[in-house]
Amino acid sequence: MNVIRNMEFNKVINLEDLVPYGEKTINSMMIALKNSLNSAVFAFDKEEMLSEHSAPADALVYVLDGELEISINKIVHKVKKGQMILMPANIPHALKALEKAKMLLIIVKKHEEIGGFVNLEYSKELLMKDVVTGFKGGVVSKRVLNLENLTSLMFAISENEEIEHNKTEGELLILNLHGELDIAINNQKEILKEDQIIVIPPNVLYEIKAKTDSKFLLIEIN
């Protein structure tokens, strides 16, 4: 069974369109599941909430639409569209939608021997695209997740720069956070805009070229 769920390979998808809003409810859809990784997209109607709880896993929230009030160990954070926050394992937290809101949730069970989230600060809201800083004419990457059979990097890539002649080992997920990317998959070209996602199957050649200064998240699951 594929690790990536409910998304077709090689198809550009607006991430927030995966899950519709409902009236006085929370809708969700799982998009990835494997061992220590669980990822889903949520849609909250205004004032809907997840009551305080804790879990034996770190959880990263990336807000796709609206604004969430996230309480971590009784400290309140307001997290808006485009921002993220990393919630630590085993610490009580709660979420409430201040308006209609959608989020991407990535849950990772942390293992000292094989890693987890890296290079990210807990309980601090920030624009996800600001995790990595680029420079003109270059490509910069920062590892943000390191687990056995799972790697995630954040990239900043300057206009017209390329990441070329790569071949996937596992299923590859690319989420564009800023700018516009040309993605070539076995010579088939797609354009990836902000908050759009594409999933590439294993053992496939792909290239990435920045049409503008861009930032994106890449997750490869073997």
N, C-alpha and C positions, 0 to 999 in steps of 0.2 A: 504494500500500500504506500502511496506517495506521502511524504512528510507534509508537503504543502497541501492544504485542503481548500475546496470551494473556489479555486481560481484556476483558469485554464493556462496551460503553458503558452508562452510566446504571444500573449495578448495583453495589450495595455489596458489597465483597469484604474479607474478613479477609486482610491482606497475608501473614501467616505461614502461612495455609492453602494458599497457592498451590503450595508445594513441600513434599512429605512428607519425613520423615526416612527414611534407609536405613541398613542395618547395615554398619558399617565402610566407609562411602562418603560422598561429597559429592554432593548433588543440586542442580541449579540450573535456573532458568527465566528466559529473557530477558523483560523487560517493556517495554523501550523501546529503539529504535535509530534514530538519525539523525545523519549527518555526525559531529560532534564528541561526540555523546552516546551512551552505552551504559549500560543499567541492567538489573540482574538481581537475583533473590532466590535466596539460597543456604541450604541446610540441611546442617549438618555433624554427623556422628555424633561422639561423644566421642573425643577424641585425634586426629581427622582434621585435616589441615593442608594449607595451600598453602605450598610451600617458598619460600625467599627468591628474589625476582625484582624487577625494576624495569620501569617502563613509561613511555612518553612522554606521560603523562596524569595529572592529579590524580584521586584516587579517594576518595569519601566513603563510609564504612561507618556504617550505622545498625543497631544490634543489636535484633532483634525478639524474641529468646528466648535464654535461656542466657547464657553468658559466653565471650568470645574473648580470647586473648592475641595481641596484635598488636605485632610488632617492626618499628620504623621506624629504619633506620640503626643497628641493633643495640640500640636503646633499647626496652625492653619496656613496653607499655601493656596493662592489663587493662580491657576494655570490656564493660560489662554491659548487660542489657536496658534499652532506653530511652536509652542513651548513643550518641554518635556520635564519630567521629574522622576528620579529613581528612588523607590521605596525599599528600605532594607528588610531583610527577612526577620521574622519573629518580633516585629515591632507593630503595635496596633495602628491601624490606619482606616480611614473612611473617606468616601467620595460622595459629593453632592453636585448636581448640575445647577449652576446659577442661572442658566438659560439652556435652551436645547443645545446639546453638546454630543460630539462623537470623539472617540479616542481609540488609538491602537494600544493594546496592552501586550507586553512581552514579559512572560514569567520564566525565570531561570532558577532552578535549584542549584545553589552554590555548593561546590565541592572543593575543599582546600587542595586536594591532590590533582584536580583537573581544571580548576579555575571557575570563572563566572564572568560577570561584568567587570571590565577593567577601564581605567582612565576616565571614570565618571564619578562625580561627587554625589553622595547620598543627600536626599532631602533638600535639594536646591533646584528651584525652577529656572530654566533658561531656554532660549531658543535652541531647538535641536540643531539647526544649521550652524550654530556658533560653537559647537563642540570641536570643530576643526577649522583652522584658518589657512587660506590659500595664499598664493602669490602669483603675480602676472607671469605667464609663460610656463607655469609649472603644474605639477600634480602632487598633492599632499594626502597622505592617508594616516589614520589613527585607529588602532585596534580598540574596539569597545566591548567585545565579547569573545571569550576564549574558553571553549569547552572541547572535550573529546568529540571529534567528528562534527564540530560546529565552529565556524569562525565568522566574525562580523567586523567589518571595517567601515569607517566613515571617511569619505573622500571629499576633497575640495579640488576642483579641476578648472583650470583657466580656459577661456574661450579658445576654441580650435585645437586644444590639446586632446590627445587620444590615449586610450588604454586598449592596445590592439593585440591580436593573435593570441587570445586566451581560449582555453577549453575547460568547460565545467567538469568537475569531478563528481559533485553531488548536485542536488537541486539548488538553484541560485535564485535569490530574491533580490531585486533592485528597487529601492524606494527613493524617488527623486524628492529632495527637500527644498531645492532652490535652483532656478534657472531652467535650462532646456537641454536635453541630451538626445543625440542620435544613437540608437542601439541597433547594431547589426547582428542578427542571429542566423547563422548559416547563410549569410548574404541577403537575408530578408531584413529590410530596414523598418524601424519603428521610431517614433518621436515620443519621448517621455517628458512630461511637464510636471510642475510642482504637485506633490502629493499623489502622483500617479505611480503605479507599481507594475512590474512585469516579472514573471517567473519563467526561468529558463531550465529545461530538463537536463539531466546528466549527459556527459559525453558529447557536448555540442560546442562548436566554435562560436565565439561572440566577440564583438568589439564595441567600445564606448567612445563617442566623440562629443565634446562639449560644444553646443551651438552658441551658448553664452557662458559666462562664468557660472559654475554650477557646483552644487553639493549634493551628495547622495549617500544613502546607507546601503551596504551590500552585505547580505547574509548567505553563506554557503553551508548547506547541511549535507553531510556525507552519509 
